[in-house]
């Protein structure tokens, strides 16, 4: 091999190694920025927390019912015991904040448990990815399926009562669950629960 080729090869190796070192350090710094530590001061609801510094956190990949459910009080009590005055690791995905100024984060307890996984596996929140922050959402699919299989929380069977308005879309885990009751009660012709707001024959279109 010629001396010039050896020198050129050595220079190329140094350039590549330097680039890997620089970009590796940059990635490491980005990981540190994306992972934060914070103390929870109170629970706003099952998918929103307030931190000791006053900032609020909207938990990514989940959506808890706004309307009170039979299990809401129990769930919120357990959630408060789990997180208030505790240190969390908050993991950012793509977006930093939502339009309301809340931090958008995946959250973990010091023992490594995911708050989102706990909510979903107990049926206290729906699995609901919000673009573009969906990196961690697939990790919740098994917990979502287990809650459905065991009829936990929002997955609990809804008695098909069709004589008076006792349900709304927020009471159902999925559009399929709402559609079943909607059809049982007679669809649009007898939409006593007002699940088909635009009367197009499709119940609870906001659910997935």
C-alpha positions as CSV (number, residue, x, y, z in Angstrom):
1,X,0.0,0.0,0.0
2,X,1.3,3.4,-0.9
3,X,2.3,5.8,1.9
4,X,-0.2,8.5,0.6
5,X,-3.1,6.0,0.9
6,X,-2.1,5.2,4.4
7,X,-2.0,8.8,5.4
8,X,-5.3,9.5,3.8
9,X,-6.9,6.6,5.5
10,X,-5.6,7.7,8.9
11,X,-6.9,11.2,8.4
12,X,-10.3,9.8,7.4
13,X,-10.4,7.7,10.5
14,X,-9.6,10.7,12.8
15,X,-12.3,12.8,11.1
16,X,-14.9,10.0,11.6
17,X,-13.9,9.3,15.2
18,X,-14.0,13.1,16.0
19,X,-17.5,13.4,14.5
20,X,-18.8,10.4,16.5
21,X,-17.3,11.9,19.7
22,X,-18.9,15.3,19.0
23,X,-22.3,14.0,18.0
24,X,-22.3,11.4,20.8
25,X,-21.7,14.1,23.4
26,X,-24.5,16.2,21.8
27,X,-26.9,13.3,22.0
28,X,-26.0,12.8,25.6
29,X,-26.6,16.4,26.4
30,X,-30.0,16.2,24.7
31,X,-30.9,13.2,26.8
32,X,-30.1,15.1,30.0
33,X,-32.3,18.1,28.8
34,X,-35.2,15.8,28.0
35,X,-35.1,14.1,31.4
36,X,-36.0,16.3,34.4
37,X,-36.6,15.7,38.1
38,X,-39.5,17.4,39.9
39,X,-41.6,17.2,43.0
40,X,-45.4,16.9,42.7
41,X,-47.4,19.3,44.9
42,X,-50.9,18.2,44.0
43,X,-53.0,16.2,41.6
44,X,-55.3,18.4,39.4
45,X,-56.9,15.3,37.8
46,X,-55.9,11.9,36.7
47,X,-53.9,13.1,33.7
48,X,-52.6,16.5,35.0
49,X,-50.2,17.3,37.9
50,X,-49.0,20.4,39.5
51,X,-45.3,20.6,40.5
52,X,-43.7,22.3,43.5
53,X,-42.5,25.2,41.2
54,X,-46.1,25.9,40.1
55,X,-45.8,24.4,36.6
56,X,-48.4,21.9,35.5
57,X,-47.7,18.7,33.7
58,X,-50.1,17.0,31.2
59,X,-49.2,13.3,31.0
60,X,-48.6,12.1,27.5
61,X,-50.3,9.2,25.8
62,X,-53.3,9.1,28.2
63,X,-56.7,10.7,28.5
64,X,-58.7,10.4,31.8
65,X,-62.5,11.0,31.7
66,X,-63.5,14.5,32.5
67,X,-66.9,13.3,33.8
68,X,-66.9,11.7,37.3
69,X,-67.0,7.9,37.1
70,X,-68.0,5.4,39.9
71,X,-64.3,4.8,40.5
72,X,-63.0,8.4,40.2
73,X,-62.7,9.2,43.9
74,X,-60.9,5.9,44.7
75,X,-58.6,6.4,41.7
76,X,-57.7,10.0,42.6
77,X,-57.1,9.1,46.2
78,X,-54.7,6.3,45.2
79,X,-53.0,8.6,42.7
80,X,-52.5,11.3,45.2
81,X,-50.9,8.8,47.7
82,X,-48.6,7.6,44.9
83,X,-47.3,11.0,43.6
84,X,-47.9,14.0,46.0
85,X,-44.6,15.1,47.6
86,X,-42.8,12.4,45.6
87,X,-39.9,13.0,43.2
88,X,-40.7,12.1,39.5
89,X,-38.5,11.8,36.5
90,X,-40.2,13.7,33.6
91,X,-39.4,12.7,30.1
92,X,-40.0,15.0,27.2
93,X,-40.8,13.7,23.7
94,X,-41.1,16.2,20.9
95,X,-43.1,19.1,22.2
96,X,-42.3,21.0,25.4
97,X,-45.7,22.5,26.2
98,X,-49.3,22.4,25.0
99,X,-51.4,25.5,24.1
100,X,-52.3,25.9,27.8
101,X,-48.7,26.2,28.9
102,X,-48.6,22.7,30.5
103,X,-45.4,20.6,30.3
104,X,-46.0,17.5,28.1
105,X,-44.2,14.6,29.7
106,X,-44.0,10.9,30.3
107,X,-43.6,10.4,34.1
108,X,-41.8,7.8,36.2
109,X,-41.7,7.2,40.0
110,X,-38.3,6.7,41.7
111,X,-38.8,3.0,41.6
112,X,-39.1,3.1,37.8
113,X,-42.9,2.7,37.6
114,X,-44.6,4.7,34.8
115,X,-47.6,6.8,35.9
116,X,-49.2,6.4,32.5
117,X,-48.9,2.6,32.7
118,X,-50.5,2.6,36.2
119,X,-53.4,4.7,34.9
120,X,-54.0,2.7,31.8
121,X,-53.7,-0.8,33.4
122,X,-56.3,0.1,36.0
123,X,-58.7,1.5,33.5
124,X,-58.4,5.0,35.0
125,X,-57.4,6.5,31.6
126,X,-57.6,5.7,27.9
127,X,-54.6,5.1,25.8
128,X,-54.6,8.1,23.5
129,X,-51.6,9.2,21.5
130,X,-51.4,12.9,20.6
131,X,-49.2,13.7,17.6
132,X,-46.3,14.3,17.5
133,X,-45.5,13.1,21.0
134,X,-46.1,9.4,20.5
135,X,-42.7,7.8,21.1
136,X,-43.6,6.1,24.4
137,X,-47.3,5.3,23.6
138,X,-46.8,1.9,22.2
139,X,-45.3,0.7,25.6
140,X,-48.8,1.1,27.0
141,X,-50.7,-1.2,24.6
142,X,-50.3,-4.3,26.8
143,X,-51.6,-2.5,29.9
144,X,-54.6,-1.2,27.8
145,X,-55.4,-4.7,26.6
146,X,-55.2,-6.1,30.1
147,X,-57.5,-3.5,31.5
148,X,-60.0,-4.3,28.7
149,X,-59.8,-8.0,29.3
150,X,-60.4,-7.6,33.0
151,X,-63.1,-5.0,32.7
152,X,-61.3,-2.5,34.9
153,X,-62.3,1.1,35.4
154,X,-63.6,2.7,32.2
155,X,-63.8,-0.8,30.6
156,X,-66.5,-1.9,33.1
157,X,-69.6,-3.2,31.4
158,X,-72.3,-0.5,30.8
159,X,-75.8,-1.8,31.5
160,X,-77.8,-1.2,28.3
161,X,-80.3,1.2,29.8
162,X,-82.2,3.0,27.0
163,X,-85.1,4.6,28.7
164,X,-83.3,7.7,30.1
165,X,-80.1,9.7,29.5
166,X,-77.4,8.4,31.9
167,X,-74.4,8.1,29.6
168,X,-72.2,10.4,27.5
169,X,-69.2,9.7,25.3
170,X,-66.8,10.4,28.2
171,X,-68.1,7.3,30.0
172,X,-66.7,4.8,27.3
173,X,-63.3,3.5,26.8
174,X,-63.5,3.3,23.0
175,X,-65.8,4.2,20.1
176,X,-66.6,0.4,19.7
177,X,-67.8,0.2,23.3
178,X,-70.1,3.3,22.8
179,X,-71.3,2.0,19.4
180,X,-72.4,-1.3,21.0
181,X,-74.7,0.5,23.4
182,X,-75.8,3.0,20.8
183,X,-76.9,0.2,18.5
184,X,-78.6,-1.7,21.3
185,X,-80.7,1.3,22.2
186,X,-81.8,1.7,18.5
187,X,-79.2,4.0,17.0
188,X,-80.0,7.5,15.9
189,X,-83.7,6.8,16.0
190,X,-83.5,6.4,19.8
191,X,-80.3,8.2,20.7
192,X,-81.5,8.8,24.3
193,X,-77.9,9.3,25.5
194,X,-77.1,11.8,22.7
195,X,-74.0,9.8,21.6
196,X,-74.5,10.8,18.0
197,X,-74.4,14.6,18.2
198,X,-74.4,15.3,14.5
199,X,-76.9,12.5,13.8
200,X,-74.8,10.8,11.1
201,X,-75.3,7.3,12.5
202,X,-71.8,7.2,14.2
203,X,-71.6,7.3,18.0
204,X,-68.8,9.2,19.8
205,X,-66.6,10.0,16.9
206,X,-64.1,11.8,19.2
207,X,-63.2,8.4,20.7
208,X,-60.8,6.0,19.0
